[in-house]
Amino acid sequence: MSGLIALFLVIGIAFNCLGAIALYRFPDVYTRLHGATKATTFGSIFTSLGVIAYGFTKWAYTGEARFCVLAIHAIVALIALLLTNPTGAHAIAKAAHRSGVMPKRAVVDRLAEREGKW
Amino acid sequence: MGSYIATMILSYLFYLFLTMGSGNIGLWSSSELLVGIPVAVIAGLAGGRIFGEYIPSSLLNPYRWCLFIYYLFVPFFTAMAKANIDVAMRVITGKINPGIVKIKTGLKKDMALTFLANSITLTPGTLSVDVDEEENDLYVHWIDVKDVTPEPRDVCGDFPEWARRIVE
């Protein structure tokens, strides 16, 4: 079981690292959002899964309720993350486009075409 | 009135979920069970109107909840994993071809559109930027534009179909 937890943590940390590297590699705010919000969401899902697996196995072995509570709180955190993360990314992208930040190296921009800026 | 009571009950259940393991009446202590009631009543009074207005009644159907849970774990999770590996490769190689495209969703309810936009944004490689409120079309920032006037299927797979099945 500890092998599975370690696997979850390694996958999670790997994707979180890639998210951080994406901030450095990508040219503008929109492409950076792809790396910085989504790769880290995927990474955080796996680190939370590690916590959930740890909580439930400890609960099964020791029978102490606090480990079950730990796992349930990690599940609540995971749901909150899945709901708030896309909303935040969408708000940042829309705000950036409204304040006139155009996507760099873009091949097409239908939104700017609608607003007559392209 | 019904939506206020439904909100109160849901808030109380959520409160119980959060305070699980605090004592020995079931899993809860007596003080948590008591304090939960006024908290749930206040939350219900404050949020009941919003809950009734924006959550369509079609979402109260348990079959749709099962469908939603299936969607979350099987089609959505596989799409998300694939797209994550794809974007991870792009981070390493630096190969991008970005652009903002417009996709026709064909959805009618606001809730379904929210559902679809959130699914699209959570999948790496696609990011919903804005919505055309008259025709319910989405403007999506796509990291690898294969076609400047794409079909919805090219951008987000079966997501619109699932949004229609679960919410509408």
Interface residues (C-beta under 8 A of the other chain):
Chain A: F15 L18 I21 A22 R25 F26 P27 Y30 T31 L33 H34 G35 K38 A39 T41 F42 A65 R66 C68 V69 I72 H73 V76 L82 L83 N85 P86 T87 A89 H90 A93 K94 H97 P103 K104 R105 A106 V107 V108 D109 R110 L111 A112 R114
Chain B: F17 L18 M20 G21 L27 M80 A81 N84 V87 A88 V91 I92 G94 I96 N97 P98 G99 I100 V101 K102 A117 N118 S119 T121 L122 T123 P124 G125 L127 S128 V129 D130 D132 Y139 H141 I143 V145 V148
